[in-house]
């Protein structure tokens, strides 16, 4: 891992179950053969996986998140270490793929984000 920026401990440490997705990316090249079974091989040695999820934040947490995104990550340009879903002792290096999407549901804010792993 090449980054020393870590997801703040005052923010939620896991995504909500609803809407969470981390599907594997397609990394195969298939070649159809004339008279035999198709051949396939990896396209790349490493593939960045996408992580989509939503976190429910209080007003104070959302303020902290905006500061983290704008100041620490320079509007999402830098990567950071995020706890892996279900195991807070393991971290993945990730970065924002697109800016986050906040939706206010007083007194909370639902923050949807799409990240990609750094391989």
MODELLER restraints for C-alpha pairs under 7 A, 6 or more apart:
rsr = mdl.restraints
at = mdl.atoms
rsr.add(forms.Gaussian(group=physical.xy_distance, feature=features.Distance(at['CA:1:A'], at['CA:93:A']), mean=6.58, stdev=0.5))
rsr.add(forms.Gaussian(group=physical.xy_distance, feature=features.Distance(at['CA:3:A'], at['CA:79:A']), mean=6.65, stdev=0.5))
rsr.add(forms.Gaussian(group=physical.xy_distance, feature=features.Distance(at['CA:3:A'], at['CA:80:A']), mean=6.10, stdev=0.5))
rsr.add(forms.Gaussian(group=physical.xy_distance, feature=features.Distance(at['CA:5:A'], at['CA:80:A']), mean=4.84, stdev=0.5))
rsr.add(forms.Gaussian(group=physical.xy_distance, feature=features.Distance(at['CA:5:A'], at['CA:81:A']), mean=6.22, stdev=0.5))
rsr.add(forms.Gaussian(group=physical.xy_distance, feature=features.Distance(at['CA:6:A'], at['CA:80:A']), mean=5.37, stdev=0.5))
rsr.add(forms.Gaussian(group=physical.xy_distance, feature=features.Distance(at['CA:6:A'], at['CA:81:A']), mean=4.62, stdev=0.5))
rsr.add(forms.Gaussian(group=physical.xy_distance, feature=features.Distance(at['CA:6:A'], at['CA:82:A']), mean=6.55, stdev=0.5))
rsr.add(forms.Gaussian(group=physical.xy_distance, feature=features.Distance(at['CA:7:A'], at['CA:80:A']), mean=6.56, stdev=0.5))
rsr.add(forms.Gaussian(group=physical.xy_distance, feature=features.Distance(at['CA:7:A'], at['CA:81:A']), mean=5.84, stdev=0.5))
rsr.add(forms.Gaussian(group=physical.xy_distance, feature=features.Distance(at['CA:7:A'], at['CA:82:A']), mean=5.38, stdev=0.5))
rsr.add(forms.Gaussian(group=physical.xy_distance, feature=features.Distance(at['CA:10:A'], at['CA:61:A']), mean=6.83, stdev=0.5))
rsr.add(forms.Gaussian(group=physical.xy_distance, feature=features.Distance(at['CA:11:A'], at['CA:61:A']), mean=5.70, stdev=0.5))
rsr.add(forms.Gaussian(group=physical.xy_distance, feature=features.Distance(at['CA:12:A'], at['CA:55:A']), mean=6.74, stdev=0.5))
rsr.add(forms.Gaussian(group=physical.xy_distance, feature=features.Distance(at['CA:13:A'], at['CA:83:A']), mean=6.43, stdev=0.5))
rsr.add(forms.Gaussian(group=physical.xy_distance, feature=features.Distance(at['CA:14:A'], at['CA:85:A']), mean=5.74, stdev=0.5))
rsr.add(forms.Gaussian(group=physical.xy_distance, feature=features.Distance(at['CA:15:A'], at['CA:53:A']), mean=5.65, stdev=0.5))
rsr.add(forms.Gaussian(group=physical.xy_distance, feature=features.Distance(at['CA:15:A'], at['CA:54:A']), mean=5.43, stdev=0.5))
rsr.add(forms.Gaussian(group=physical.xy_distance, feature=features.Distance(at['CA:15:A'], at['CA:55:A']), mean=5.05, stdev=0.5))
rsr.add(forms.Gaussian(group=physical.xy_distance, feature=features.Distance(at['CA:16:A'], at['CA:53:A']), mean=6.88, stdev=0.5))
rsr.add(forms.Gaussian(group=physical.xy_distance, feature=features.Distance(at['CA:16:A'], at['CA:54:A']), mean=5.71, stdev=0.5))
rsr.add(forms.Gaussian(group=physical.xy_distance, feature=features.Distance(at['CA:16:A'], at['CA:55:A']), mean=5.72, stdev=0.5))
rsr.add(forms.Gaussian(group=physical.xy_distance, feature=features.Distance(at['CA:19:A'], at['CA:53:A']), mean=5.80, stdev=0.5))
rsr.add(forms.Gaussian(group=physical.xy_distance, feature=features.Distance(at['CA:19:A'], at['CA:54:A']), mean=6.82, stdev=0.5))
rsr.add(forms.Gaussian(group=physical.xy_distance, feature=features.Distance(at['CA:20:A'], at['CA:52:A']), mean=5.64, stdev=0.5))
rsr.add(forms.Gaussian(group=physical.xy_distance, feature=features.Distance(at['CA:20:A'], at['CA:53:A']), mean=4.41, stdev=0.5))
rsr.add(forms.Gaussian(group=physical.xy_distance, feature=features.Distance(at['CA:20:A'], at['CA:54:A']), mean=6.95, stdev=0.5))
rsr.add(forms.Gaussian(group=physical.xy_distance, feature=features.Distance(at['CA:21:A'], at['CA:51:A']), mean=5.85, stdev=0.5))
rsr.add(forms.Gaussian(group=physical.xy_distance, feature=features.Distance(at['CA:21:A'], at['CA:52:A']), mean=5.17, stdev=0.5))
rsr.add(forms.Gaussian(group=physical.xy_distance, feature=features.Distance(at['CA:21:A'], at['CA:53:A']), mean=6.50, stdev=0.5))
rsr.add(forms.Gaussian(group=physical.xy_distance, feature=features.Distance(at['CA:22:A'], at['CA:49:A']), mean=6.95, stdev=0.5))
rsr.add(forms.Gaussian(group=physical.xy_distance, feature=features.Distance(at['CA:22:A'], at['CA:50:A']), mean=5.74, stdev=0.5))
rsr.add(forms.Gaussian(group=physical.xy_distance, feature=features.Distance(at['CA:22:A'], at['CA:51:A']), mean=4.56, stdev=0.5))
rsr.add(forms.Gaussian(group=physical.xy_distance, feature=features.Distance(at['CA:22:A'], at['CA:52:A']), mean=6.43, stdev=0.5))
rsr.add(forms.Gaussian(group=physical.xy_distance, feature=features.Distance(at['CA:23:A'], at['CA:50:A']), mean=6.77, stdev=0.5))
rsr.add(forms.Gaussian(group=physical.xy_distance, feature=features.Distance(at['CA:24:A'], at['CA:49:A']), mean=5.87, stdev=0.5))
rsr.add(forms.Gaussian(group=physical.xy_distance, feature=features.Distance(at['CA:25:A'], at['CA:47:A']), mean=6.94, stdev=0.5))
rsr.add(forms.Gaussian(group=physical.xy_distance, feature=features.Distance(at['CA:25:A'], at['CA:49:A']), mean=5.87, stdev=0.5))
rsr.add(forms.Gaussian(group=physical.xy_distance, feature=features.Distance(at['CA:27:A'], at['CA:42:A']), mean=5.56, stdev=0.5))
rsr.add(forms.Gaussian(group=physical.xy_distance, feature=features.Distance(at['CA:27:A'], at['CA:43:A']), mean=5.22, stdev=0.5))
rsr.add(forms.Gaussian(group=physical.xy_distance, feature=features.Distance(at['CA:27:A'], at['CA:44:A']), mean=6.50, stdev=0.5))
rsr.add(forms.Gaussian(group=physical.xy_distance, feature=features.Distance(at['CA:28:A'], at['CA:40:A']), mean=6.39, stdev=0.5))
rsr.add(forms.Gaussian(group=physical.xy_distance, feature=features.Distance(at['CA:28:A'], at['CA:41:A']), mean=5.61, stdev=0.5))
rsr.add(forms.Gaussian(group=physical.xy_distance, feature=features.Distance(at['CA:28:A'], at['CA:42:A']), mean=4.68, stdev=0.5))
rsr.add(forms.Gaussian(group=physical.xy_distance, feature=features.Distance(at['CA:28:A'], at['CA:43:A']), mean=5.25, stdev=0.5))
rsr.add(forms.Gaussian(group=physical.xy_distance, feature=features.Distance(at['CA:29:A'], at['CA:40:A']), mean=5.41, stdev=0.5))
rsr.add(forms.Gaussian(group=physical.xy_distance, feature=features.Distance(at['CA:29:A'], at['CA:41:A']), mean=5.51, stdev=0.5))
rsr.add(forms.Gaussian(group=physical.xy_distance, feature=features.Distance(at['CA:29:A'], at['CA:42:A']), mean=6.22, stdev=0.5))
rsr.add(forms.Gaussian(group=physical.xy_distance, feature=features.Distance(at['CA:29:A'], at['CA:43:A']), mean=5.71, stdev=0.5))
rsr.add(forms.Gaussian(group=physical.xy_distance, feature=features.Distance(at['CA:30:A'], at['CA:38:A']), mean=6.51, stdev=0.5))
rsr.add(forms.Gaussian(group=physical.xy_distance, feature=features.Distance(at['CA:30:A'], at['CA:39:A']), mean=5.65, stdev=0.5))
rsr.add(forms.Gaussian(group=physical.xy_distance, feature=features.Distance(at['CA:30:A'], at['CA:40:A']), mean=4.29, stdev=0.5))
rsr.add(forms.Gaussian(group=physical.xy_distance, feature=features.Distance(at['CA:30:A'], at['CA:41:A']), mean=6.81, stdev=0.5))
rsr.add(forms.Gaussian(group=physical.xy_distance, feature=features.Distance(at['CA:31:A'], at['CA:38:A']), mean=5.52, stdev=0.5))
rsr.add(forms.Gaussian(group=physical.xy_distance, feature=features.Distance(at['CA:31:A'], at['CA:39:A']), mean=5.16, stdev=0.5))
rsr.add(forms.Gaussian(group=physical.xy_distance, feature=features.Distance(at['CA:31:A'], at['CA:40:A']), mean=6.18, stdev=0.5))
rsr.add(forms.Gaussian(group=physical.xy_distance, feature=features.Distance(at['CA:32:A'], at['CA:38:A']), mean=4.46, stdev=0.5))
rsr.add(forms.Gaussian(group=physical.xy_distance, feature=features.Distance(at['CA:32:A'], at['CA:39:A']), mean=6.55, stdev=0.5))
rsr.add(forms.Gaussian(group=physical.xy_distance, feature=features.Distance(at['CA:46:A'], at['CA:119:A']), mean=6.27, stdev=0.5))
rsr.add(forms.Gaussian(group=physical.xy_distance, feature=features.Distance(at['CA:47:A'], at['CA:119:A']), mean=6.78, stdev=0.5))
rsr.add(forms.Gaussian(group=physical.xy_distance, feature=features.Distance(at['CA:48:A'], at['CA:116:A']), mean=6.04, stdev=0.5))
rsr.add(forms.Gaussian(group=physical.xy_distance, feature=features.Distance(at['CA:48:A'], at['CA:117:A']), mean=5.10, stdev=0.5))
rsr.add(forms.Gaussian(group=physical.xy_distance, feature=features.Distance(at['CA:48:A'], at['CA:118:A']), mean=5.98, stdev=0.5))
rsr.add(forms.Gaussian(group=physical.xy_distance, feature=features.Distance(at['CA:48:A'], at['CA:119:A']), mean=5.96, stdev=0.5))
rsr.add(forms.Gaussian(group=physical.xy_distance, feature=features.Distance(at['CA:49:A'], at['CA:116:A']), mean=5.56, stdev=0.5))
rsr.add(forms.Gaussian(group=physical.xy_distance, feature=features.Distance(at['CA:49:A'], at['CA:117:A']), mean=5.39, stdev=0.5))
rsr.add(forms.Gaussian(group=physical.xy_distance, feature=features.Distance(at['CA:50:A'], at['CA:115:A']), mean=5.75, stdev=0.5))
rsr.add(forms.Gaussian(group=physical.xy_distance, feature=features.Distance(at['CA:50:A'], at['CA:116:A']), mean=4.44, stdev=0.5))
rsr.add(forms.Gaussian(group=physical.xy_distance, feature=features.Distance(at['CA:50:A'], at['CA:117:A']), mean=6.49, stdev=0.5))
rsr.add(forms.Gaussian(group=physical.xy_distance, feature=features.Distance(at['CA:51:A'], at['CA:114:A']), mean=5.78, stdev=0.5))
rsr.add(forms.Gaussian(group=physical.xy_distance, feature=features.Distance(at['CA:51:A'], at['CA:115:A']), mean=5.03, stdev=0.5))
rsr.add(forms.Gaussian(group=physical.xy_distance, feature=features.Distance(at['CA:51:A'], at['CA:116:A']), mean=5.89, stdev=0.5))
rsr.add(forms.Gaussian(group=physical.xy_distance, feature=features.Distance(at['CA:52:A'], at['CA:113:A']), mean=5.91, stdev=0.5))
rsr.add(forms.Gaussian(group=physical.xy_distance, feature=features.Distance(at['CA:52:A'], at['CA:114:A']), mean=4.53, stdev=0.5))
rsr.add(forms.Gaussian(group=physical.xy_distance, feature=features.Distance(at['CA:52:A'], at['CA:115:A']), mean=6.34, stdev=0.5))
rsr.add(forms.Gaussian(group=physical.xy_distance, feature=features.Distance(at['CA:53:A'], at['CA:112:A']), mean=5.73, stdev=0.5))
rsr.add(forms.Gaussian(group=physical.xy_distance, feature=features.Distance(at['CA:53:A'], at['CA:113:A']), mean=5.70, stdev=0.5))
rsr.add(forms.Gaussian(group=physical.xy_distance, feature=features.Distance(at['CA:53:A'], at['CA:114:A']), mean=6.67, stdev=0.5))
rsr.add(forms.Gaussian(group=physical.xy_distance, feature=features.Distance(at['CA:54:A'], at['CA:110:A']), mean=6.39, stdev=0.5))
rsr.add(forms.Gaussian(group=physical.xy_distance, feature=features.Distance(at['CA:54:A'], at['CA:111:A']), mean=5.35, stdev=0.5))
rsr.add(forms.Gaussian(group=physical.xy_distance, feature=features.Distance(at['CA:54:A'], at['CA:112:A']), mean=4.16, stdev=0.5))
rsr.add(forms.Gaussian(group=physical.xy_distance, feature=features.Distance(at['CA:54:A'], at['CA:113:A']), mean=6.23, stdev=0.5))
rsr.add(forms.Gaussian(group=physical.xy_distance, feature=features.Distance(at['CA:55:A'], at['CA:110:A']), mean=5.73, stdev=0.5))
rsr.add(forms.Gaussian(group=physical.xy_distance, feature=features.Distance(at['CA:55:A'], at['CA:111:A']), mean=5.26, stdev=0.5))
rsr.add(forms.Gaussian(group=physical.xy_distance, feature=features.Distance(at['CA:55:A'], at['CA:112:A']), mean=6.55, stdev=0.5))
rsr.add(forms.Gaussian(group=physical.xy_distance, feature=features.Distance(at['CA:56:A'], at['CA:108:A']), mean=6.48, stdev=0.5))
rsr.add(forms.Gaussian(group=physical.xy_distance, feature=features.Distance(at['CA:56:A'], at['CA:109:A']), mean=5.82, stdev=0.5))
rsr.add(forms.Gaussian(group=physical.xy_distance, feature=features.Distance(at['CA:56:A'], at['CA:110:A']), mean=4.64, stdev=0.5))
rsr.add(forms.Gaussian(group=physical.xy_distance, feature=features.Distance(at['CA:56:A'], at['CA:111:A']), mean=6.37, stdev=0.5))
rsr.add(forms.Gaussian(group=physical.xy_distance, feature=features.Distance(at['CA:57:A'], at['CA:108:A']), mean=5.51, stdev=0.5))
rsr.add(forms.Gaussian(group=physical.xy_distance, feature=features.Distance(at['CA:57:A'], at['CA:109:A']), mean=5.23, stdev=0.5))
rsr.add(forms.Gaussian(group=physical.xy_distance, feature=features.Distance(at['CA:57:A'], at['CA:110:A']), mean=6.34, stdev=0.5))
rsr.add(forms.Gaussian(group=physical.xy_distance, feature=features.Distance(at['CA:58:A'], at['CA:107:A']), mean=6.70, stdev=0.5))
rsr.add(forms.Gaussian(group=physical.xy_distance, feature=features.Distance(at['CA:58:A'], at['CA:108:A']), mean=4.79, stdev=0.5))
rsr.add(forms.Gaussian(group=physical.xy_distance, feature=features.Distance(at['CA:58:A'], at['CA:109:A']), mean=6.38, stdev=0.5))
rsr.add(forms.Gaussian(group=physical.xy_distance, feature=features.Distance(at['CA:59:A'], at['CA:108:A']), mean=6.27, stdev=0.5))
rsr.add(forms.Gaussian(group=physical.xy_distance, feature=features.Distance(at['CA:62:A'], at['CA:109:A']), mean=6.94, stdev=0.5))
rsr.add(forms.Gaussian(group=physical.xy_distance, feature=features.Distance(at['CA:69:A'], at['CA:75:A']), mean=5.33, stdev=0.5))
rsr.add(forms.Gaussian(group=physical.xy_distance, feature=features.Distance(at['CA:69:A'], at['CA:76:A']), mean=5.68, stdev=0.5))
rsr.add(forms.Gaussian(group=physical.xy_distance, feature=features.Distance(at['CA:70:A'], at['CA:76:A']), mean=6.94, stdev=0.5))
rsr.add(forms.Gaussian(group=physical.xy_distance, feature=features.Distance(at['CA:76:A'], at['CA:95:A']), mean=6.89, stdev=0.5))
rsr.add(forms.Gaussian(group=physical.xy_distance, feature=features.Distance(at['CA:76:A'], at['CA:96:A']), mean=5.61, stdev=0.5))
rsr.add(forms.Gaussian(group=physical.xy_distance, feature=features.Distance(at['CA:76:A'], at['CA:99:A']), mean=6.99, stdev=0.5))
rsr.add(forms.Gaussian(group=physical.xy_distance, feature=features.Distance(at['CA:78:A'], at['CA:95:A']), mean=6.41, stdev=0.5))
rsr.add(forms.Gaussian(group=physical.xy_distance, feature=features.Distance(at['CA:79:A'], at['CA:93:A']), mean=6.49, stdev=0.5))
rsr.add(forms.Gaussian(group=physical.xy_distance, feature=features.Distance(at['CA:79:A'], at['CA:94:A']), mean=5.36, stdev=0.5))
rsr.add(forms.Gaussian(group=physical.xy_distance, feature=features.Distance(at['CA:79:A'], at['CA:95:A']), mean=4.31, stdev=0.5))
rsr.add(forms.Gaussian(group=physical.xy_distance, feature=features.Distance(at['CA:80:A'], at['CA:93:A']), mean=5.47, stdev=0.5))
rsr.add(forms.Gaussian(group=physical.xy_distance, feature=features.Distance(at['CA:80:A'], at['CA:94:A']), mean=5.56, stdev=0.5))
rsr.add(forms.Gaussian(group=physical.xy_distance, feature=features.Distance(at['CA:80:A'], at['CA:95:A']), mean=6.28, stdev=0.5))
rsr.add(forms.Gaussian(group=physical.xy_distance, feature=features.Distance(at['CA:81:A'], at['CA:91:A']), mean=5.71, stdev=0.5))
rsr.add(forms.Gaussian(group=physical.xy_distance, feature=features.Distance(at['CA:81:A'], at['CA:92:A']), mean=5.47, stdev=0.5))
rsr.add(forms.Gaussian(group=physical.xy_distance, feature=features.Distance(at['CA:81:A'], at['CA:93:A']), mean=4.53, stdev=0.5))
rsr.add(forms.Gaussian(group=physical.xy_distance, feature=features.Distance(at['CA:81:A'], at['CA:94:A']), mean=6.26, stdev=0.5))
rsr.add(forms.Gaussian(group=physical.xy_distance, feature=features.Distance(at['CA:82:A'], at['CA:91:A']), mean=5.19, stdev=0.5))
rsr.add(forms.Gaussian(group=physical.xy_distance, feature=features.Distance(at['CA:82:A'], at['CA:92:A']), mean=5.39, stdev=0.5))
rsr.add(forms.Gaussian(group=physical.xy_distance, feature=features.Distance(at['CA:82:A'], at['CA:93:A']), mean=6.38, stdev=0.5))
rsr.add(forms.Gaussian(group=physical.xy_distance, feature=features.Distance(at['CA:82:A'], at['CA:94:A']), mean=6.80, stdev=0.5))
rsr.add(forms.Gaussian(group=physical.xy_distance, feature=features.Distance(at['CA:83:A'], at['CA:89:A']), mean=6.97, stdev=0.5))
rsr.add(forms.Gaussian(group=physical.xy_distance, feature=features.Distance(at['CA:83:A'], at['CA:90:A']), mean=5.80, stdev=0.5))
rsr.add(forms.Gaussian(group=physical.xy_distance, feature=features.Distance(at['CA:83:A'], at['CA:91:A']), mean=4.38, stdev=0.5))
rsr.add(forms.Gaussian(group=physical.xy_distance, feature=features.Distance(at['CA:83:A'], at['CA:92:A']), mean=6.46, stdev=0.5))
rsr.add(forms.Gaussian(group=physical.xy_distance, feature=features.Distance(at['CA:84:A'], at['CA:90:A']), mean=5.66, stdev=0.5))
rsr.add(forms.Gaussian(group=physical.xy_distance, feature=features.Distance(at['CA:84:A'], at['CA:91:A']), mean=5.30, stdev=0.5))
rsr.add(forms.Gaussian(group=physical.xy_distance, feature=features.Distance(at['CA:84:A'], at['CA:92:A']), mean=6.26, stdev=0.5))
rsr.add(forms.Gaussian(group=physical.xy_distance, feature=features.Distance(at['CA:92:A'], at['CA:117:A']), mean=6.78, stdev=0.5))
rsr.add(forms.Gaussian(group=physical.xy_distance, feature=features.Distance(at['CA:93:A'], at['CA:117:A']), mean=5.84, stdev=0.5))
rsr.add(forms.Gaussian(group=physical.xy_distance, feature=features.Distance(at['CA:93:A'], at['CA:118:A']), mean=5.46, stdev=0.5))
rsr.add(forms.Gaussian(group=physical.xy_distance, feature=features.Distance(at['CA:94:A'], at['CA:115:A']), mean=6.21, stdev=0.5))
rsr.add(forms.Gaussian(group=physical.xy_distance, feature=features.Distance(at['CA:94:A'], at['CA:116:A']), mean=5.43, stdev=0.5))
rsr.add(forms.Gaussian(group=physical.xy_distance, feature=features.Distance(at['CA:94:A'], at['CA:117:A']), mean=4.32, stdev=0.5))
rsr.add(forms.Gaussian(group=physical.xy_distance, feature=features.Distance(at['CA:94:A'], at['CA:118:A']), mean=5.41, stdev=0.5))
rsr.add(forms.Gaussian(group=physical.xy_distance, feature=features.Distance(at['CA:95:A'], at['CA:115:A']), mean=5.45, stdev=0.5))
rsr.add(forms.Gaussian(group=physical.xy_distance, feature=features.Distance(at['CA:95:A'], at['CA:116:A']), mean=5.65, stdev=0.5))
rsr.add(forms.Gaussian(group=physical.xy_distance, feature=features.Distance(at['CA:95:A'], at['CA:117:A']), mean=6.68, stdev=0.5))
rsr.add(forms.Gaussian(group=physical.xy_distance, feature=features.Distance(at['CA:96:A'], at['CA:114:A']), mean=6.12, stdev=0.5))
rsr.add(forms.Gaussian(group=physical.xy_distance, feature=features.Distance(at['CA:96:A'], at['CA:115:A']), mean=4.46, stdev=0.5))
rsr.add(forms.Gaussian(group=physical.xy_distance, feature=features.Distance(at['CA:96:A'], at['CA:116:A']), mean=6.46, stdev=0.5))
rsr.add(forms.Gaussian(group=physical.xy_distance, feature=features.Distance(at['CA:97:A'], at['CA:114:A']), mean=5.67, stdev=0.5))
rsr.add(forms.Gaussian(group=physical.xy_distance, feature=features.Distance(at['CA:97:A'], at['CA:115:A']), mean=4.98, stdev=0.5))
rsr.add(forms.Gaussian(group=physical.xy_distance, feature=features.Distance(at['CA:97:A'], at['CA:116:A']), mean=5.93, stdev=0.5))
rsr.add(forms.Gaussian(group=physical.xy_distance, feature=features.Distance(at['CA:98:A'], at['CA:114:A']), mean=6.15, stdev=0.5))
rsr.add(forms.Gaussian(group=physical.xy_distance, feature=features.Distance(at['CA:100:A'], at['CA:111:A']), mean=6.59, stdev=0.5))
rsr.add(forms.Gaussian(group=physical.xy_distance, feature=features.Distance(at['CA:100:A'], at['CA:112:A']), mean=5.71, stdev=0.5))
rsr.add(forms.Gaussian(group=physical.xy_distance, feature=features.Distance(at['CA:100:A'], at['CA:113:A']), mean=4.60, stdev=0.5))
rsr.add(forms.Gaussian(group=physical.xy_distance, feature=features.Distance(at['CA:101:A'], at['CA:111:A']), mean=5.63, stdev=0.5))
rsr.add(forms.Gaussian(group=physical.xy_distance, feature=features.Distance(at['CA:101:A'], at['CA:112:A']), mean=5.02, stdev=0.5))
rsr.add(forms.Gaussian(group=physical.xy_distance, feature=features.Distance(at['CA:101:A'], at['CA:113:A']), mean=6.34, stdev=0.5))
rsr.add(forms.Gaussian(group=physical.xy_distance, feature=features.Distance(at['CA:102:A'], at['CA:109:A']), mean=6.38, stdev=0.5))
rsr.add(forms.Gaussian(group=physical.xy_distance, feature=features.Distance(at['CA:102:A'], at['CA:110:A']), mean=5.70, stdev=0.5))
rsr.add(forms.Gaussian(group=physical.xy_distance, feature=features.Distance(at['CA:102:A'], at['CA:111:A']), mean=4.43, stdev=0.5))
rsr.add(forms.Gaussian(group=physical.xy_distance, feature=features.Distance(at['CA:102:A'], at['CA:112:A']), mean=6.30, stdev=0.5))
rsr.add(forms.Gaussian(group=physical.xy_distance, feature=features.Distance(at['CA:103:A'], at['CA:109:A']), mean=5.59, stdev=0.5))
rsr.add(forms.Gaussian(group=physical.xy_distance, feature=features.Distance(at['CA:103:A'], at['CA:110:A']), mean=5.10, stdev=0.5))
rsr.add(forms.Gaussian(group=physical.xy_distance, feature=features.Distance(at['CA:103:A'], at['CA:111:A']), mean=6.37, stdev=0.5))
rsr.add(forms.Gaussian(group=physical.xy_distance, feature=features.Distance(at['CA:104:A'], at['CA:110:A']), mean=6.25, stdev=0.5))
